[in-house]
Amino acid sequence: LVLNSNFDTDLRLWNTAIAGIATLDTTRNVTGAAGSGSMHISSTANAVPGTRFGALVQCVHLPGPGIYALNGWGHGTGTMVTGGDVAELYWEYRKNGGEACTDGMPDASGTKILSNSNSWSRPATPALITVAEQDWSSDSSIVVTLVAEENGASGAPTNAWFDGVTLNVGGDDVIFAN
């Protein structure tokens, strides 16, 4: 359900949350054609560990009730010895989010940590967002925010990369099981 999830040629269809820190990086990618790119968050702010930078946001209108699985590829800055900056997906579900998906307070929210290592990784288990039939309306939506969390030394740049961000209808489809 996420549009332009692979950042193949640009960052279109994602809205800017913090200006100037999100760029297309054609030197790193894990999904799509070779050299197609990924989204890179880089902030030179003098951030203390735990500071989060939510760079790009996408509003996803939900087609109906169900279990939605949110996941993606992340790339942080850690080494085998120390943890580094963290690539995270932050989500907010609203039963009546309106056209922009931001009306009212979120009915549920959460964070899916993708990676803090210096290599691409995708968690084996996605974040599962349950939308029961009584909690769904024609204005139900999930906002997905790409977030870099400072996890290193204060004053160092904060960096994280994202690729292949997905929001799928989850659960077991046993009707067509082999």
Sequence and secondary structure as in RCSB ss.txt:
>XXXX:A:sequence
LVLNSNFDTDLRLWNTAIAGIATLDTTRNVTGAAGSGSMHISSTANAVPGTRFGALVQCVHLPGPGIYALNGWGH
GTGTMVTGGDVAELYWEYRKNGGEACTDGMPDASGTKILSNSNSWSRPATPALITVAEQDWSSDSSIVVTLVAEE
NGASGAPTNAWFDGVTLNVGGDDVIFAN
>XXXX:A:secstr
  SSTT SS  TT EESSTTSEEEETT  SSSSTT  EEEEEE S   TT EEEEEEEEEE SSSEEEEEEEEEE
  B SSS   EEEEEEEEETT TTTT SSS SEEEEEEEE BSS B  SS EEEEE GGG  TT EEEEEEEEE 
 SSTTS EEEEEEEEEEEE S   TT  
